[in-house]
Amino acid sequence: MRWIVLAASCLLVFPSMACAAEGKPELGRGRDFVALGVGATPDYLGSNDYRLVPFGFASYRVGDVRYTWQGLSLKADFLELRSGGNWVGGFSSAYVPGRHDVDNPLVDRLPDIAGTAEVGAFVGRRFRHLFNRSDFVSVSLGAMADIGGVHDGHTLDLGLDYSTALSRRVRALINLGTVYASNGFMQTQFGVDERGSLASGLPTFAADAGIQQVSASAGLNMQFTRRWGIFGQVAYTRLTGDARDSPVVRFGGDPDQWRLGLALSYRLD
């Protein structure tokens, strides 16, 4: 694992965590912001090699809809402002990069996976003031489906977030999550058919639907001035089930996936 690359770079991966870069805005009052950084992410799902990627995220209110852009995903939340922050929910879309030209020589010989577009929806409930006047817990459920014809499958993700202010200028966020993936998604990302086996030397493997991963992360936002701040995050994902047992992971990969994050944020309002 390339810890030197990881230590020098960053990636923020959960839109809900991106909102924490501004302390998870007090809903209804708005807190529009943009943040830019540089990142590192696994070369592919299950890889133990890491690559540098550009990174950015933003949140902006238009009328009663809050749009959140995070990396290659965009969410439109129709419930957050209308419910006074008690509920979140709306539509989501994302571009999922493919797999090609990876560092693992065996996996690189497998047929390339094209990038694809996904669309879906999400809904969640937020509970405020559990331990102090600045904290909240939110539970959310999301679903995404492939519309690009690459894996023709879907995923379901369940998340739990806790956010609290540590001081007037520092806010922390902890996230726990899990993802269920359909047969199509699992076989595309982790399966090895006869053609792929002959090309790569990896054994054939049929990846079935199931819990694909569990994850945990911690983020910290430090506000230097009213407008400028910096957000750092460390995220850990453990591949499970057939994702963990796949030859794509077992032969030169790693079921333990790490991401580190750092971004400079700017408030727009």
KAJO-V971047 format. One line per field, one symbol per residue. ss: DSSP state (2 for helix, 1 for strand, 0 for the rest). burial: I if it has 9 or more other ideal C-beta (glycine too) atoms within 8 Angstrom, else O. Layout:
ss=???
burial=???
This chain:
ss=00222220000000222222000000000000111111111100001001111111111111001111110011111000000000111111111100100000222200001001111111111111000000011111111111000000011111111111100001111111111110222222220102222222000010000111111111111110000111111111111022222022220010011111111111100
burial=OOOOIIOOIIIIIIIIIIIIIIIIIOIOOIIIIIIOIIIIIIIIIIIOIIIOIOIIIIIOIOOOIIIIIIIOIIIIIIIIIOIOIOIIIIIIIIIIOIIOOIOIOIIIIIOOIOIIIIIIIIIIIIOOOOOOOOIIIIIIIIIIIIOIOIIOIIIIIIIIIIIIIOOOOIIIIIIIIIIIIIIIIIIIIIIIOOOIIOOIOIOIIOIOOIIIIIIIIIIIIIIOOOOIIIIIIIIIIIIIIIIIOIIIIOIOIIIOIIIIIIIIIIIOO
